[in-house]
Amino acid sequence: MKQFGRVLITGGAGFIGSNFIRYLLRRTWDVGRGTCETGRGAIKIINLDKLTYSGNLENLKDVENDSRYKFVKGDICDKKLVERLMKGCGAVINFAAESHVDRSIRESREFIRTNVSGTQVLLDAARKCGIGRFIQISTDEVYGSIGRGRFKENAPLSPNSPYAASKASADLLVRSYWITYKMPVIIVRSSNNFGPFQYPEKVIPLFITNALQNRKLPLYADGRNVREWIYVTDNCSAITFILESGIPGEVYNIGTGYRLKNIVLTGKILKILGKDKNLIRFVKDRPGHDKRYSLNSDKLKSLGWKPERRFGDALQETIMWYKENEKWWKRLEREEKFW
């Protein structure tokens, strides 16, 4: 792996961030742990996370005592803390974000604060500290909905929810630091992620955990909205590839090309669990609901990256994880009613 020494990862106690930390630690090498495929030197990871409702240190229980890993509780909007943690770091990867569309529709204030203002604090600190690479984790939702075809990286940004608008705003801010200051920034936009440790308000873990308890699965409108799916470890491998080989100033889509209507996805979950389709409950559509997401990821694939996991196998593995880790999601369910 290209050597960045210390790496600051923000939002690392969340779903994708925690999977990424685990992926990076398994992929790198240090004394007493043997060598990975790259056979290169040790990495030091600092995980800065505010531990809001979706940040969970249980997601990283298996690495908490790793000498290469350190957790710091804090807010990316805290300028002094951010600057202190960034000193001596070679790279910053910003996963920290408010990310649930439904919550942004109900109240958008925290989305603007964290996703926009927080990104600005990180960028200023990274510029001051001379960070060698700044990776902004974005989303395909900044493009809006596409009736047919696939969004390329140069497509206009047309967000349709407060969440997507806050991420698009952050992307534009990150881009401006490349244009104005030539800061070595890269923006990545991935399709819908799924896998272990995903907070149960998102559709796949929500439907799995509801079905396991014979509860209704709330499906928006007619269930014909289309999403492109990527298993979280494939997204982690793509982000790592971009960290090592991406070109500063560029945007990279991360997708698989595997798209499903939500009603078909729901049927697959129920079939694997041996549950009846009468558990499906169609509910009123949410405002500004994007009809179809689809990414063109040829730019990244042309550099040599490709996804490894088949959707069906990864979905079965994800369902098994939630079946075997009931204690993890039951505790979250007790703290907050998802539906």
Rosetta blueprint (number, residue, H / E / L):
1 M L
2 K L
3 Q L
4 F L
5 G E
6 R E
7 V E
8 L E
9 I E
10 T E
11 G L
12 G L
13 A L
14 G L
15 F H
16 I H
17 G H
18 S H
19 N H
20 F H
21 I H
22 R H
23 Y H
24 L H
25 L H
26 R H
27 R H
28 T L
29 W L
30 D E
31 V L
32 G L
33 R L
34 G E
35 T L
36 C L
37 E L
38 T L
39 G L
40 R L
41 G L
42 A L
43 I L
44 K E
45 I E
46 I E
47 N E
48 L E
49 D E
50 K L
51 L L
52 T L
53 Y L
54 S L
55 G L
56 N L
57 L H
58 E H
59 N H
60 L H
61 K H
62 D H
63 V H
64 E L
65 N L
66 D L
67 S L
68 R L
69 Y E
70 K E
71 F E
72 V E
73 K E
74 G L
75 D L
76 I L
77 C L
78 D L
79 K H
80 K H
81 L H
82 V H
83 E H
84 R H
85 L H
86 M H
87 K L
88 G L
89 C E
90 G E
91 A E
92 V E
93 I E
94 N E
95 F L
96 A L
97 A L
98 E L
99 S L
100 H L
101 V H
102 D H
103 R H
104 S H
105 I H
106 R H
107 E L
108 S L
109 R H
110 E H
111 F H
112 I H
113 R H
114 T H
115 N H
116 V H
117 S H
118 G H
119 T H
120 Q H
121 V H
122 L H
123 L H
124 D H
125 A H
126 A H
127 R H
128 K H
129 C H
130 G L
131 I L
132 G L
133 R E
134 F E
135 I E
136 Q E
137 I E
138 S E
139 T E
140 D H
141 E H
142 V H
143 Y H
144 G L
145 S L
146 I L
147 G L
148 R L
149 G L
150 R L
151 F E
152 K L
153 E L
154 N L
155 A L
156 P L
157 L L
158 S L
159 P L
160 N L
161 S L
162 P H
163 Y H
164 A H
165 A H
166 S H
167 K H
168 A H
169 S H
170 A H
171 D H
172 L H
173 L H
174 V H
175 R H
176 S H
177 Y H
178 W H
179 I H
180 T H
181 Y H
182 K L
183 M L
184 P L
185 V E
186 I E
187 I E
188 V E
189 R E
190 S E
191 S L
192 N E
193 N E
194 F E
195 G L
196 P L
197 F L
198 Q L
199 Y L
200 P L
201 E L
202 K L
203 V H
204 I H
205 P H
206 L H
207 F H
208 I H
209 T H
210 N H
211 A H
212 L H
213 Q L
214 N L
215 R L
216 K L
217 L E
218 P E
219 L E
220 Y E
221 A L
222 D L
223 G L
224 R L
225 N L
226 V E
227 R E
228 E E
229 W E
230 I E
231 Y E
232 V H
233 T H
234 D H
235 N H
236 C H
237 S H
238 A H
239 I H
240 T H
241 F H
242 I H
243 L H
244 E H
245 S H
246 G L
247 I L
248 P L
249 G L
250 E L
251 V E
252 Y E
253 N E
254 I E
255 G L
256 T L
257 G L
258 Y L
259 R E
260 L E
261 K E
262 N H
263 I H
264 V H
265 L H
266 T H
267 G H
268 K H
269 I H
270 L H
271 K H
272 I H
273 L H
274 G L
275 K L
276 D L
277 K H
278 N H
279 L H
280 I E
281 R E
282 F E
283 V E
284 K L
285 D L
286 R L
287 P L
288 G L
289 H L
290 D L
291 K L
292 R E
293 Y L
294 S L
295 L E
296 N L
297 S L
298 D H
299 K H
300 L H
301 K H
302 S L
303 L L
304 G L
305 W L
306 K L
307 P L
308 E L
309 R L
310 R L
311 F H
312 G H
313 D H
314 A H
315 L H
316 Q H
317 E H
318 T H
319 I H
320 M H
321 W H
322 Y H
323 K H
324 E H
325 N L
326 E H
327 K H
328 W H
329 W H
330 K H
331 R H
332 L H
333 E H
334 R H
335 E H
336 E L
337 K L
338 F L
339 W L
